[in-house]
């Protein structure tokens, strides 16, 4: 069947950076005295002749200031750098509602936002009574999503669902109650945007969970699930690993350091 599907072009856009990380920041049980990989922050775009999907909307200037992150560019500006007008994007997939994935929603004024039922319930339910659980959420982003819901601009999904031929969402859980990954058919086969089901390659390759977690067992099982959905381990893209910018090539010289093509084979 896949030979009859038009493949998507697939891009990762780097919009922010956080350089100061220790192993305990990135791995449960990590040594706080041991340096670990810094984090990059991405949004993603799947594009073909009939559809464009933006995956996640990142964060803006205020969140960067509050949380001490280096904002390199507004996420919508990164999308525009690919020649895609954010004001005309009709479909945005929100993998989960953490501040670094669900901010700047208003930069996509025509979009319908695709979200898992479990994620909205998690972000607006009793778990948010606990400071440790709500720390990675921004109340302004969650309330903005509620406003878009009441405006008729949210599409809810319950588990696995195909949004277009060659593109589907899959609830994974673990990091949050309703985090979803995105499976995309490309010219090199099925690629999975793992988002924060695995922040770094080392989380899933070493079975070392990330410390911000709702359910550790679900996170570890999720590492297996994203690999089952992908054509190979080289087709799984973690949510925050700086190695993504090293393993894949930019679409053109003018986008070097800004975006890379995930539909092309990795170079490292």
ABEGO torsion letter per residue (X at the ends): XAAABBBBBBBBBBABBBABBBAAAABBGBBAABBBBBBBBBBBBBBBAABBBBBEAEBBAAAAAAAGBBBABBAAAAAAAAGBBAAABABBBBABABAAAABGAAABAABBBBBBAAAAAAAABAAAABAAAAAABBAAAAAAAAAAAAAGABBBBBEBBBABBGBBBBBAEGABAABBBBBBBBAAEBBBBAEAABABAAAAAAGBBBABBABAAAAAAAAAAAAAABABAAABBBAABAAAAAABBBABAAABGABBBAABBBAX
